[in-house]
Amino acid sequence: IPRIDYTDSAEGVLLLEPSRTNNLLQSNKFDTNWTLSNVSVLDNQNGVGGSTDAWELNANSGLGEKKMYIGASSGTQTISVYAKKGTRDYLWLRGVTGGFNKRVFFNLSNGTIGNDESISSKIIDMNNGWYRCSSVFNQDGGYEFQIGIAEDNNTVYYTDDGTGNIYIQYSQVEQGSYPTSYIPTSGSTVQRAAETAN
């Protein structure tokens, strides 16, 4: 099905995507390959487009970052995840460049980006309160990508009891300087062939 991009032209152009690989082994299972730190997850939640395979990401009480993390290789990489506000309004994504943590904060209440230390970030409205949040990092090998719950658009640690939740779905990590459409995986990485038109 052709997709039309009107970003730079009122007439629109055919949107053709390059070959990309989702390097996450389980793109929509957050209780397997991801390591949970001060959070828990609950599956079978209402998701994007009427789906029922989203996840509730719950912060545990107490101090500490409320996050999940997964290993990543080096290079320019884009991490993305679909997210919706719960009792908390803020999601953050983290990569590591030059040995330093780089974070981006997304406001899931109004669809804006707060503090942003990445190369570039986007938040796209997917309707019904869902957003696709993405960030590009010059990722250092040996470090992780992280997904976390924040109290505001610039603070990792909570100043209150530390509980609350957001909803997440359809994660992706791909080599490249911008996000492409979601590539589902289930047990192994999946590569999408480059799209062409004749």
N, C-alpha and C positions, 0 to 999 in steps of 0.2 A: 504494500500500500504506500503510494508516494507521500512524502511529508514535505511541506513547503515552509521555507524559512523567510520571514519578512523583516529580519533584523536590519538589513542594509538596503532594502529595496521595497518600494510600495507594490511592485509587481510580484515580488517573491521569487525565490529560486529553489530548485530542487535540493533538498537536504540529503546529502550522501555521507555516510559515516565511514571513517577509516577502520582498518582492522585493529581490534583491541581485545585484550584478555582480562577477564575478571579474575584476579589472582587469589581471591578468597575461595576456600574450598566449599564452604557452606554459606552462600550469600544471604540466606534468610533463616539461619538457625544460630541464635545468639547464646545457646546453652551448651555448645560443643567446643568449637575452636577458640572462642573468645575466653579470656581470663577475666573473671568478675572481681572487682575490688570495691567493697562497701556498697554493692548493688545486688539486686536479684532481678530475674526476668520471668515473665509469665506469657505464655503463647496463646494462640487462638483469639486474638483481639481483632476488632473491626479495623480494616486498613484502607489503602488507596483503592479508589474505584469500586467500592463495594466488596473487596476481598475480606477474608477472615483469617489471614495468616500473619497479621502484625503482632508485635510484642510490646508488652508493658515493661518499661525499665524503671524499677523502683529503687530509690535511695534508701539505704539503711540509716538508722539513727546514729548519732555520734559524729566525731570529727573525721577528717580525711577527705580526699577527693572521691567523688562518686562517679565511678568510671568502669569501662571495660576496655581491654586492650588486646592487640594481636600483633605478632611479628611482621616485619616488613623488610623488603630488600632496599638497596640504595637506588638513588636516581630521582628524576623528576616524576612524581606520582600524584595522582588525584584520588582522594578518598571521598566517597559520597554515601549518603544514607537518607532515606525518607523519614520524616519526623513530624510529630504532632504534639502540641502541648497537652499536658495532663493537669495535675495540680501545680506543676512547675511550668514556667514559660520559656526556659532557656536550655539550649543544647550547646555543647562545645565539641570541637574536633581538634586533635593535636597531632602534629608531626614533629620531627627533630631535624634541625639544620645546623651544621657546624657544632654539634654537641649541645645545642641549646633548644629547649622546648619552644615550640611555636604553636600558639592556639588561636582559634577563631570562635567567636561566640555568636549564636544565632538566636534571634528573638522569634519564637514560634507563635507569639500572640499577634504580632503585626507584620511578620515577614521581612524583618530588617536584620542587618549584620551589625554587631557591636564591635568590640575590640578585635582587630584582625592583624595577625602577624604572619599570615601565609603569603605566598606569591600572588595568589588571587583566590577569591571565593565567590560563590553564587548561592542565592536562595531563590527557588522557583516555586510559585504557588501551584499546587496540584489539586486544588479544590477541597472543600469540606474540612478545612483546617490543616491539611497535609501540605508539607513543603519538601522539596528535594534540596538538601544542603550539601554543598561540595566545597572542597578546599584543595589547593595545589601546594605541595611542599617539595623542596629539594631534600628528600628523605635520606638520612644517614643509615647505613646498614647496621644491624645489631640493635636498633631501637624499635619501638612499636608505634603503630597508629593507635589512637585512643578516641573513644566516644564517651562523653560525660554529661552529667546533669549539672547545671549551674543555678545560682541564686539570682544573678543579674547578668549584664552583658560584658562583665570584665572580671568576675571573681570566681575562682575555682572552688574555694572553700565556703561552706555555708556559715552564716553567723547565727542561725537559729538551730532548731533541733536536728536538721539535716535530712528529714524525710521528704517524701514527695515523689512524683513520677512524671515521665513523658512517655510517648509511644514511638517506636522505631520499626523500620521495615526496609528490606531490599538494600543491603549494603554492597559496596563495590570498591575495589582498589585496582586501579589500572595505571600502567606506565604511560605517561603523557601529560601535557600541560593544560588540559581542559577535560571536563567530564563528557562522556558519551552515554548513549541510552543504556539502560540497565540490562545486564547479561546475567541471567539466573545460573547458579551453580548448585550442585548437589553431590558433594563427595570429591570433586576434582575441579581444577581450573577449566574455564571454557573460553575459547577464542571465537570471536565473531569475524567472519570474512569481510573484507572491504566491500562496500557497496558500489556498484557501477551502474551506468545507464547507457543504453544504446538507442 
